[in-house]
Amino acid sequence: MDRLGIEFISTLGMNPVDAVRLIADLGVRRMGIAPAPITGNPHGFVPWDLRQDPALVRALKAATQEHGVAISLGEGFLVMPGLQIADMAGTLDIMAELGAPMVNAVVVEQDRPRAADEFACFARMADERGLLATIEFMPLMWPATIAEALALLDETGATNGRLLLDAMHVYRSGATAEDVARLDSARIGYAQLCDVPLPAQTADYGEEARHERRCPGEGDLPLAALLRALPADITIGLEVPMVARAKTGVSVRNALAPCIAASRRLLG
């Protein structure tokens, strides 16, 4: 099974219809999507927002069908102060229309009871649309570890709740491939692949995560061990936004092609 996908931030704001065509041309058949870009835009792409453009949603859906690229994950959902997950129903509808099997939330809210309530609402709304709901932990804020993310899922009681394991966050949190292998595989919904230095070479974790990841093999993460520890039936989304490289004139295609080749070697 070819389970490699390309995450939306790897294309640095490229129009999603164009991204589908490019990804298919590069031989990949899965793609993550969010309602709008979140990275810098070094290539000067025209801004877009699926929430404001029903025609773009229709065009994206048609492009995925024409080129045989499945939407593997819907992103862009935040549990954070000042936001209500209930207000994101329309975005969940878009993800369901595009055929995403699951949607992912990042928890920024540090009021833990509220975070649990909001994620429970997110999971319930996802379930109403036939979607799994993944949670992505990351160091420096709660939940910062696999254990904390699992505890949050348990607290919500969401039967459709799963972990999203991002290679950068897994290893930077201090976890190992052995820790991942010990997990119940049914609790893991999705994984994201990239490389970064260990230890970190920058103090701005969020900036690095959004803009400056590395091609597999160009950092220090033991990626082969992590891939062996993951369930064999989940999507592996390649998440490699490289803004500095783009600023030197490297196109999205030329940035992605070696990353895809490196990922395929790791996946065997």
Backbone bond lengths (Angstrom), bond angles and torsions (degrees), N, CA, C in turn:
res aa  C-N    CA-C-N  psi(-1)  N-CA   C-N-CA  omega(-1)  CA-C   N-CA-C  phi
1 M - - - 1.466 - - 1.519 109.58 -
2 D 1.328 116.51 128.32 1.457 121.24 176.38 1.520 107.95 -84.54
3 R 1.311 117.30 104.75 1.459 120.18 -174.25 1.516 113.80 -109.12
4 L 1.333 117.94 11.07 1.455 120.64 179.53 1.526 110.41 -76.04
5 G 1.326 115.62 136.44 1.458 121.81 174.90 1.519 110.03 -130.14
6 I 1.325 116.17 169.46 1.454 122.70 175.51 1.526 108.33 -116.44
7 E 1.311 117.02 124.95 1.460 120.61 178.55 1.530 110.59 -78.81
8 F 1.321 116.61 149.37 1.460 121.03 -170.33 1.519 112.51 -62.79
9 I 1.350 118.77 -31.25 1.459 117.75 -177.47 1.528 111.93 -73.77
10 S 1.311 117.14 -12.48 1.463 119.69 177.42 1.523 112.05 -69.48
11 T 1.331 117.43 -18.47 1.467 120.99 -178.87 1.531 112.37 -98.72
12 L 1.332 117.26 3.46 1.472 122.96 168.72 1.529 114.08 54.65
13 G 1.332 116.41 41.22 1.454 120.43 174.39 1.515 115.38 90.24
14 M 1.323 118.14 7.77 1.467 121.11 175.30 1.526 109.91 -57.22
15 N 1.330 116.99 142.70 1.458 120.19 175.08 1.532 108.91 -51.32
16 P 1.331 118.52 133.38 1.466 119.82 -172.81 1.526 114.23 -63.73
17 V 1.333 117.61 -29.23 1.464 119.22 176.26 1.528 109.60 -66.69
18 D 1.321 116.60 -43.67 1.461 120.19 176.72 1.527 110.68 -64.40
19 A 1.329 116.30 -36.03 1.463 119.89 178.98 1.523 111.16 -64.08
20 V 1.324 117.07 -40.46 1.470 120.42 177.20 1.522 110.10 -59.18
21 R 1.323 116.32 -47.01 1.465 119.88 -179.18 1.529 111.26 -61.64
22 L 1.325 116.26 -43.23 1.462 120.37 -179.73 1.518 111.07 -65.11
23 I 1.319 116.51 -46.09 1.460 120.91 -177.71 1.527 110.29 -62.48
24 A 1.329 116.82 -42.13 1.465 119.68 177.18 1.521 110.73 -63.16
25 D 1.326 116.84 -40.99 1.460 120.96 -179.68 1.523 111.20 -64.94
26 L 1.328 117.00 -28.29 1.463 121.75 177.33 1.533 112.52 -84.78
27 G 1.327 116.60 1.78 1.453 120.86 174.31 1.508 115.55 86.38
28 V 1.333 117.60 17.75 1.462 122.08 179.50 1.520 108.35 -107.88
29 R 1.321 116.97 144.30 1.461 120.91 -172.72 1.530 113.65 -122.09
30 R 1.326 116.80 15.69 1.471 120.38 176.91 1.517 109.03 -138.12
31 M 1.335 115.98 145.40 1.455 120.37 -177.93 1.522 110.73 -149.12
32 G 1.320 116.53 133.62 1.457 120.83 170.60 1.513 109.89 -83.89
33 I 1.340 116.37 157.03 1.466 120.18 -178.26 1.529 108.75 -145.45
34 A 1.315 115.58 150.99 1.462 123.05 171.13 1.521 107.80 -128.11
35 P 1.321 118.49 167.27 1.464 118.79 -177.91 1.519 113.89 -68.05
36 A 1.346 117.29 -22.71 1.464 121.01 -179.94 1.523 107.85 -159.91
37 P 1.329 118.16 160.49 1.470 120.14 179.34 1.524 111.79 -64.30
38 I 1.341 115.98 153.92 1.473 120.56 175.62 1.521 111.48 -125.24
39 T 1.324 118.12 -5.11 1.458 120.90 -177.46 1.525 110.73 -95.45
40 G 1.331 115.09 173.90 1.445 120.06 165.84 1.519 109.84 -61.73
41 N 1.332 115.68 166.91 1.460 120.70 -174.29 1.532 109.58 -126.63
42 P 1.330 117.27 66.77 1.459 119.58 -174.51 1.519 114.17 -66.34
43 H 1.336 117.42 -21.48 1.464 120.18 -179.75 1.529 112.93 -89.53
44 G 1.335 116.96 -5.30 1.458 119.79 178.28 1.513 114.58 72.12
45 F 1.325 117.79 33.85 1.458 121.14 178.29 1.529 110.88 -66.46
46 V 1.314 116.48 149.44 1.468 121.39 176.87 1.530 108.94 -66.55
47 P 1.340 118.96 129.85 1.470 120.41 179.62 1.530 111.54 -59.99
48 W 1.330 115.05 151.55 1.454 120.44 178.27 1.521 109.52 -147.85
49 D 1.328 115.85 158.30 1.467 121.56 179.48 1.526 107.96 -154.05
50 L 1.308 116.56 111.65 1.462 120.97 -178.30 1.523 111.88 -60.98
51 R 1.330 116.57 -28.60 1.472 119.67 -177.92 1.514 111.90 -69.93
52 Q 1.321 117.46 -22.20 1.459 121.95 -176.68 1.522 112.73 -108.12
53 D 1.333 117.49 2.45 1.459 120.26 -170.53 1.530 111.17 -141.04
54 P 1.337 117.67 80.48 1.466 120.17 179.75 1.527 112.83 -57.46
55 A 1.330 117.66 -31.38 1.464 119.97 179.03 1.530 110.76 -65.61
56 L 1.315 116.42 -35.75 1.465 119.57 178.13 1.530 110.18 -68.83
57 V 1.311 117.28 -37.54 1.472 120.05 176.05 1.521 109.80 -59.82
58 R 1.329 116.40 -46.17 1.464 119.95 179.46 1.531 111.22 -63.47
59 A 1.325 116.21 -41.25 1.462 119.85 179.90 1.522 111.38 -66.46
60 L 1.325 116.51 -38.07 1.458 120.30 178.05 1.526 110.86 -65.89
61 K 1.311 116.38 -44.10 1.465 119.87 178.58 1.524 110.55 -61.11
62 A 1.318 116.73 -42.83 1.466 120.43 178.92 1.525 110.98 -64.54
63 A 1.332 116.72 -39.26 1.468 120.18 -179.62 1.525 111.08 -65.82
64 T 1.322 117.21 -39.62 1.466 118.87 179.23 1.523 110.50 -63.56
65 Q 1.322 116.65 -39.08 1.461 120.30 179.27 1.528 111.45 -69.97
66 E 1.319 116.20 -41.18 1.466 120.36 -178.78 1.525 111.81 -65.56
67 H 1.323 116.75 -38.99 1.465 120.78 -173.14 1.532 113.35 -101.31
68 G 1.329 117.24 0.38 1.458 120.13 177.35 1.504 113.97 68.15
69 V 1.322 116.53 35.91 1.469 122.05 178.66 1.526 108.21 -111.17
70 A 1.324 116.86 119.73 1.462 121.18 -179.96 1.527 110.09 -90.50
71 I 1.322 116.61 140.41 1.460 120.56 170.90 1.514 107.39 -74.97
72 S 1.314 116.55 117.94 1.470 120.96 -173.62 1.518 113.67 -95.45
73 L 1.342 117.57 -20.96 1.464 120.93 -175.59 1.516 109.24 -159.02
74 G 1.327 116.04 137.42 1.462 121.67 171.59 1.513 109.40 -103.27
75 E 1.326 116.14 124.55 1.471 120.47 -177.97 1.521 110.87 -118.52
76 G 1.344 114.78 -173.17 1.456 121.02 178.51 1.509 114.08 92.87
77 F 1.331 118.22 13.74 1.463 122.03 -179.82 1.529 108.88 -101.44
78 L 1.324 116.22 124.92 1.456 122.02 -176.97 1.519 110.62 -121.38
79 V 1.326 115.57 132.46 1.455 121.50 167.92 1.523 105.41 -97.07
80 M 1.317 116.39 105.00 1.465 118.70 -173.73 1.521 110.73 -151.93
81 P 1.319 117.26 159.83 1.467 120.43 179.46 1.525 110.93 -57.77
82 G 1.325 114.94 139.01 1.452 120.48 176.46 1.512 114.64 86.59
83 L 1.326 117.51 -8.32 1.453 121.42 178.07 1.520 110.37 -113.72
84 Q 1.321 115.90 147.04 1.457 121.88 176.57 1.526 108.10 -115.78
85 I 1.313 116.49 121.58 1.469 119.94 178.42 1.529 110.78 -57.60
86 A 1.315 116.78 -33.56 1.465 120.01 -179.67 1.521 112.08 -58.92
87 D 1.337 117.06 -24.25 1.458 120.67 179.45 1.533 112.36 -77.62
88 M 1.327 117.39 -5.78 1.461 121.46 -176.42 1.524 112.58 -98.98
89 A 1.325 116.02 16.37 1.471 119.77 -178.81 1.520 111.36 -58.35
90 G 1.328 116.84 -40.74 1.454 119.47 -179.01 1.521 112.24 -63.44
91 T 1.323 116.62 -37.89 1.464 119.75 178.19 1.518 110.97 -67.95
92 L 1.321 117.26 -37.97 1.462 120.20 175.21 1.530 110.56 -63.18
93 D 1.328 116.77 -37.90 1.461 119.96 176.86 1.527 110.78 -60.44
94 I 1.337 116.43 -40.68 1.467 120.28 179.01 1.523 110.33 -62.56
95 M 1.319 116.71 -44.91 1.463 119.90 -178.94 1.531 110.94 -63.06
96 A 1.324 116.34 -40.01 1.466 119.70 177.16 1.519 110.83 -65.51
97 E 1.334 117.08 -40.30 1.465 120.58 178.78 1.525 111.30 -62.67
98 L 1.323 116.46 -35.79 1.462 120.68 -179.44 1.528 112.84 -78.78
99 G 1.328 116.77 -6.91 1.459 120.31 176.00 1.504 115.55 89.58
100 A 1.323 117.51 14.75 1.465 119.36 177.94 1.529 109.52 -64.16
101 P 1.336 118.49 134.93 1.459 120.33 178.38 1.522 113.13 -82.30
102 M 1.347 116.21 -17.21 1.458 119.85 -177.37 1.517 109.58 -153.72
103 V 1.325 114.78 159.83 1.461 122.24 177.89 1.520 108.15 -129.80
104 N 1.320 115.84 148.32 1.452 121.52 -172.62 1.524 111.28 -117.20
105 A 1.323 116.07 139.80 1.460 121.68 176.27 1.520 110.06 -122.51
106 V 1.321 114.85 142.22 1.459 122.76 172.21 1.525 107.30 -109.22
107 V 1.325 116.69 132.46 1.457 121.49 -178.10 1.528 109.14 -95.88
108 V 1.321 115.81 114.58 1.454 122.49 173.36 1.533 110.09 -102.95
109 E 1.312 115.83 -26.35 1.463 122.79 179.03 1.526 110.04 -60.68
110 Q 1.336 116.93 122.46 1.458 120.61 179.99 1.529 113.20 -100.72
111 D 1.319 116.92 -1.14 1.463 121.60 167.84 1.530 105.42 -78.25
112 R 1.313 116.90 102.01 1.462 119.91 -167.69 1.519 114.11 -64.78
113 P 1.334 119.63 -42.71 1.475 117.63 176.08 1.528 112.49 -59.35
114 R 1.337 116.28 -41.79 1.470 117.93 178.22 1.527 110.85 -66.49
115 A 1.333 117.34 -40.01 1.462 120.05 178.51 1.523 111.00 -59.41
116 A 1.335 116.20 -42.54 1.460 119.93 179.68 1.522 110.83 -65.33
117 D 1.321 116.99 -42.09 1.463 120.40 179.45 1.521 110.96 -63.60
118 E 1.335 116.72 -43.38 1.458 120.97 -178.24 1.529 111.26 -68.22
119 F 1.335 117.48 -41.44 1.461 117.87 178.37 1.528 110.27 -67.56
120 A 1.317 117.33 -37.02 1.467 119.71 176.67 1.529 110.32 -60.27
121 C 1.324 116.55 -39.38 1.468 120.87 176.67 1.522 110.38 -64.97
122 F 1.327 116.56 -43.54 1.465 121.68 178.30 1.521 110.69 -58.79
123 A 1.331 116.34 -47.11 1.465 120.38 -179.52 1.519 111.29 -64.45
124 R 1.315 116.45 -39.31 1.464 119.97 179.54 1.526 110.83 -65.34
125 M 1.321 116.82 -44.25 1.462 120.57 178.82 1.528 111.29 -64.88
126 A 1.333 116.27 -37.83 1.463 119.98 176.45 1.524 110.43 -63.92
127 D 1.324 116.05 -44.04 1.463 120.82 -178.30 1.525 111.17 -62.26
128 E 1.321 116.90 -35.88 1.463 120.83 177.60 1.521 111.93 -61.47
129 R 1.327 116.20 -22.63 1.463 121.82 -179.72 1.527 111.96 -104.93
130 G 1.344 116.51 9.41 1.456 121.27 177.97 1.520 113.78 76.35
131 L 1.341 117.42 24.96 1.458 122.11 -175.84 1.522 111.69 -111.16
132 L 1.326 116.23 146.99 1.451 120.70 166.54 1.526 108.65 -77.57
133 A 1.334 115.71 156.35 1.460 121.59 179.39 1.522 108.46 -122.84
134 T 1.322 117.08 113.61 1.464 120.02 179.67 1.520 110.30 -99.79
135 I 1.315 114.53 154.01 1.459 121.27 175.23 1.526 107.97 -119.75
136 E 1.323 115.67 134.14 1.456 121.63 -179.18 1.521 108.73 -110.96
137 F 1.324 116.54 114.03 1.461 119.89 176.87 1.523 109.11 -88.40
138 M 1.328 115.87 159.89 1.454 119.92 172.77 1.521 109.70 -154.62
139 P 1.315 116.97 147.28 1.464 120.22 -179.69 1.532 111.78 -60.42
140 L 1.325 114.43 161.81 1.467 125.66 176.39 1.515 113.37 81.81
141 M 1.339 117.98 -8.26 1.458 118.88 170.58 1.526 107.96 -151.11
142 W 1.328 115.99 155.56 1.462 120.61 -177.39 1.522 109.66 -81.44
143 P 1.364 118.51 140.12 1.469 127.23 -8.12 1.526 111.32 -73.83
144 A 1.311 115.55 132.07 1.460 121.85 -173.39 1.514 113.19 -105.40
145 T 1.321 116.82 -6.61 1.465 120.87 -176.06 1.519 110.22 -139.13
146 I 1.320 114.39 168.03 1.468 119.68 174.94 1.519 110.70 -58.14
147 A 1.324 116.53 -45.04 1.465 120.00 -177.40 1.522 111.48 -62.16
148 E 1.336 117.24 -41.73 1.465 119.60 -179.86 1.528 111.34 -67.76
149 A 1.325 117.20 -37.00 1.457 119.66 177.93 1.523 111.08 -66.80
150 L 1.323 116.64 -41.91 1.466 119.78 176.72 1.523 111.19 -62.27
151 A 1.326 116.58 -40.25 1.464 119.99 179.31 1.521 110.74 -62.68
152 L 1.324 116.93 -39.18 1.457 119.93 177.51 1.521 111.16 -65.21
153 L 1.326 116.98 -43.20 1.465 119.44 176.63 1.520 110.90 -59.68
154 D 1.319 115.99 -43.75 1.470 119.67 179.75 1.515 111.13 -62.16
155 E 1.330 116.43 -40.03 1.459 120.18 -178.45 1.521 111.50 -64.89
156 T 1.319 116.89 -35.50 1.463 119.48 -179.20 1.518 112.21 -75.25
157 G 1.329 116.75 -24.73 1.458 120.50 -177.15 1.514 113.67 70.14
158 A 1.328 116.81 19.21 1.470 120.83 -176.58 1.525 110.20 -74.67
159 T 1.313 116.86 112.51 1.470 119.91 -178.80 1.526 111.69 -70.44
160 N 1.326 117.08 -20.04 1.468 120.64 178.04 1.529 111.62 -99.70
161 G 1.331 117.83 10.67 1.452 121.83 -179.79 1.522 111.87 -81.05
162 R 1.314 116.37 137.14 1.462 122.37 179.73 1.525 109.98 -139.21
163 L 1.321 115.54 165.04 1.460 122.24 173.47 1.522 110.47 -87.85
164 L 1.322 116.18 141.08 1.457 121.42 163.64 1.525 106.19 -107.70
165 L 1.316 115.90 123.44 1.467 121.12 -177.18 1.517 109.38 -108.21
166 D 1.317 115.64 111.01 1.459 123.53 177.43 1.526 107.24 -96.71
167 A 1.337 116.96 127.46 1.465 120.55 -174.53 1.523 112.17 -55.02
168 M 1.322 117.05 -41.29 1.458 120.71 179.72 1.519 110.88 -60.70
169 H 1.331 116.55 -48.05 1.457 120.70 -176.64 1.523 111.95 -70.94
170 V 1.325 116.53 -36.54 1.467 120.07 179.53 1.526 110.08 -59.29
171 Y 1.316 116.19 -54.24 1.462 118.76 -174.77 1.528 112.77 -75.75
172 R 1.318 117.63 -35.26 1.465 118.83 178.23 1.529 111.84 -69.24
173 S 1.328 117.41 -21.54 1.469 120.48 176.96 1.524 112.02 -79.03
174 G 1.330 117.02 -7.26 1.456 121.20 -178.30 1.505 114.39 95.69
175 A 1.337 117.22 1.19 1.464 119.96 179.21 1.530 109.99 -76.98
176 T 1.306 115.13 164.47 1.457 122.04 179.32 1.528 109.50 -124.91
177 A 1.319 115.36 168.31 1.459 119.65 174.77 1.523 110.77 -61.45
178 E 1.315 116.54 -33.26 1.470 120.13 178.45 1.526 110.50 -64.06
179 D 1.337 117.47 -37.35 1.463 120.13 176.57 1.527 110.54 -62.84
180 V 1.319 116.55 -40.49 1.462 120.57 179.24 1.528 109.98 -66.72
181 A 1.320 117.17 -41.82 1.464 120.88 -178.30 1.524 111.70 -62.95
182 R 1.323 116.86 -27.74 1.470 120.28 -179.33 1.527 112.85 -78.58
183 L 1.312 117.97 -11.71 1.460 120.47 -179.49 1.522 111.00 -71.50
184 D 1.321 115.74 152.21 1.457 121.28 168.91 1.522 107.19 -65.60
185 S 1.306 118.10 118.07 1.465 120.96 -175.04 1.524 112.36 -59.23
186 A 1.314 117.39 -25.89 1.459 120.63 -179.31 1.525 112.18 -68.36
187 R 1.324 116.97 -14.32 1.461 120.45 -178.95 1.533 112.59 -90.36
188 I 1.311 116.81 -6.29 1.467 121.55 -179.09 1.521 108.84 -101.96
189 G 1.337 115.96 122.33 1.454 119.25 -177.07 1.511 114.91 -102.12
190 Y 1.333 116.86 -25.78 1.459 120.17 -169.46 1.518 107.93 -165.02
191 A 1.339 116.36 155.28 1.462 120.54 175.29 1.511 109.84 -139.03
192 Q 1.326 116.02 151.33 1.458 122.06 178.65 1.523 109.62 -124.51
193 L 1.317 115.02 138.23 1.460 122.45 -171.29 1.525 110.59 -115.29
194 C 1.310 115.18 134.83 1.461 122.32 173.76 1.515 106.46 -165.00
195 D 1.316 117.21 -176.14 1.451 121.29 172.02 1.524 108.61 -134.58
196 V 1.314 115.88 151.74 1.471 123.01 176.43 1.527 107.79 -151.35
197 P 1.320 117.23 165.14 1.467 119.36 175.56 1.527 111.43 -72.53
198 L 1.305 115.27 153.13 1.466 123.00 169.36 1.527 107.56 -129.97
199 P 1.331 118.22 120.96 1.473 126.69 -4.22 1.527 111.45 -73.32
200 A 1.341 115.13 175.31 1.457 120.34 179.85 1.525 110.89 -60.78
201 Q 1.322 115.80 147.07 1.462 121.56 177.92 1.523 112.49 -106.23
202 T 1.333 116.52 3.54 1.459 121.42 176.94 1.521 108.94 -137.14
203 A 1.318 115.94 149.40 1.462 119.78 -178.88 1.521 112.62 -84.41
204 D 1.322 118.18 -14.19 1.466 121.79 -175.81 1.522 109.14 -96.11
205 Y 1.315 115.18 91.80 1.467 120.65 -175.93 1.522 111.27 -61.81
206 G 1.332 116.43 -45.29 1.457 119.53 -177.59 1.513 112.85 -63.63
207 E 1.324 117.12 -40.14 1.460 120.96 178.42 1.523 110.69 -62.66
208 E 1.325 116.24 -43.31 1.467 119.69 178.81 1.523 110.70 -63.77
209 A 1.333 116.91 -44.48 1.463 120.55 -177.25 1.519 111.76 -64.15
210 R 1.329 117.50 -38.21 1.466 120.84 -177.45 1.518 113.53 -82.38
211 H 1.331 117.13 -28.85 1.463 118.77 -167.08 1.519 116.63 -128.48
212 E 1.319 119.14 -21.45 1.467 118.28 -169.09 1.526 113.07 -137.06
213 R 1.311 115.45 58.29 1.463 118.92 171.13 1.530 108.83 -89.48
214 R 1.320 115.59 174.24 1.457 119.82 -176.04 1.525 111.33 -122.70
215 C 1.293 113.57 158.12 1.462 121.49 174.34 1.522 109.28 -62.08
216 P 1.340 119.36 140.36 1.462 120.36 175.08 1.524 111.19 -50.79
217 G 1.338 115.23 128.66 1.455 120.69 -177.91 1.510 113.72 99.53
218 E 1.351 117.51 -11.88 1.459 120.66 -179.47 1.521 112.62 -99.13
219 G 1.327 116.56 1.71 1.457 121.27 177.73 1.515 110.34 -125.17
220 D 1.331 115.86 -151.38 1.458 120.51 -173.07 1.521 114.06 -117.12
221 L 1.317 118.78 6.24 1.461 120.12 -175.50 1.531 111.04 -77.16
222 P 1.332 117.53 135.74 1.477 120.59 175.25 1.525 111.06 -77.64
223 L 1.314 115.46 76.33 1.462 121.42 -170.24 1.520 113.03 -71.16
224 A 1.319 117.20 -36.37 1.465 119.05 -179.51 1.530 110.21 -61.11
225 A 1.320 116.57 -41.01 1.467 120.22 179.37 1.522 110.74 -65.04
226 L 1.330 116.65 -40.49 1.462 119.83 179.18 1.527 110.96 -63.86
227 L 1.318 117.23 -45.07 1.463 120.28 -179.61 1.525 111.43 -62.54
228 R 1.316 117.30 -36.71 1.480 119.80 177.13 1.512 111.54 -65.57
229 A 1.330 117.01 -28.96 1.464 121.30 -176.64 1.523 112.66 -82.67
230 L 1.321 117.27 -17.02 1.464 121.03 -176.03 1.527 111.48 -83.89
231 P 1.325 117.86 154.98 1.465 120.07 174.44 1.526 110.62 -57.60
232 A 1.303 116.30 144.90 1.463 121.08 -174.73 1.520 113.46 -79.06
233 D 1.339 117.63 -6.10 1.460 119.33 -174.07 1.527 113.74 -111.67
234 I 1.338 118.28 10.18 1.458 119.22 -179.31 1.526 110.56 -100.65
235 T 1.327 115.51 156.09 1.455 120.77 175.93 1.521 110.22 -69.51
236 I 1.333 115.35 140.41 1.462 122.53 172.82 1.519 106.53 -110.17
237 G 1.321 116.80 103.06 1.456 121.66 -176.68 1.520 111.02 -89.33
238 L 1.317 116.18 124.48 1.462 121.50 -179.21 1.529 108.46 -81.14
239 E 1.327 115.98 112.72 1.470 121.66 -176.21 1.524 108.40 -115.35
240 V 1.334 116.03 93.18 1.465 120.82 -172.10 1.534 111.50 -134.51
241 P 1.327 118.68 61.57 1.468 119.21 173.74 1.524 109.57 -67.54
242 M 1.337 116.88 128.66 1.464 121.19 -177.22 1.523 108.41 -135.16
243 V 1.319 115.52 80.78 1.459 120.78 -174.76 1.520 111.85 -68.26
244 A 1.323 117.51 -42.11 1.465 119.59 -179.19 1.523 110.83 -59.68
245 R 1.313 116.93 -40.21 1.459 120.73 178.34 1.530 110.56 -65.52
246 A 1.331 115.98 -40.35 1.464 119.58 178.78 1.522 111.30 -62.53
247 K 1.321 116.68 -35.88 1.465 120.60 -179.14 1.523 112.10 -67.20
248 T 1.322 117.42 -17.65 1.464 120.14 175.85 1.525 111.90 -87.21
249 G 1.339 116.33 -0.27 1.457 120.36 177.27 1.513 114.81 104.62
250 V 1.329 118.33 3.21 1.462 121.07 179.11 1.524 109.08 -74.61
251 S 1.313 117.21 124.46 1.462 121.91 -178.73 1.523 111.08 -72.40
252 V 1.326 115.52 164.44 1.467 119.55 176.11 1.528 109.91 -58.83
253 R 1.328 116.97 -44.47 1.462 120.47 179.08 1.527 111.19 -57.80
254 N 1.313 116.92 -48.98 1.461 120.00 -175.61 1.517 112.52 -72.70
255 A 1.323 117.14 -22.07 1.454 120.20 173.74 1.526 111.25 -76.84
256 L 1.331 115.88 -40.08 1.465 119.98 -175.13 1.525 113.35 -77.43
257 A 1.318 117.61 -36.96 1.466 120.28 -172.51 1.532 113.01 -53.96
258 P 1.355 120.43 -49.88 1.465 118.49 179.03 1.524 113.14 -67.63
259 C 1.325 117.35 -28.45 1.469 120.71 178.13 1.531 110.40 -68.51
260 I 1.326 115.49 -40.15 1.468 120.39 176.91 1.530 110.26 -63.61
261 A 1.331 115.90 -45.11 1.463 119.16 -179.96 1.517 111.34 -62.71
262 A 1.340 117.58 -41.00 1.466 120.91 179.16 1.520 110.88 -66.15
263 S 1.332 116.48 -39.30 1.466 120.19 179.39 1.509 111.44 -65.60
264 R 1.323 116.87 -40.76 1.462 119.81 179.62 1.522 110.83 -65.25
265 R 1.321 117.25 -35.91 1.479 118.65 176.99 1.525 109.84 -64.20
266 L 1.322 117.21 -40.01 1.463 120.37 179.58 1.535 111.55 -67.83
267 L 1.313 115.57 -38.85 1.467 120.00 -178.37 1.523 112.34 -76.86
268 G 1.324 116.47 -16.52 1.460 120.08 178.55 1.508 112.34 76.51
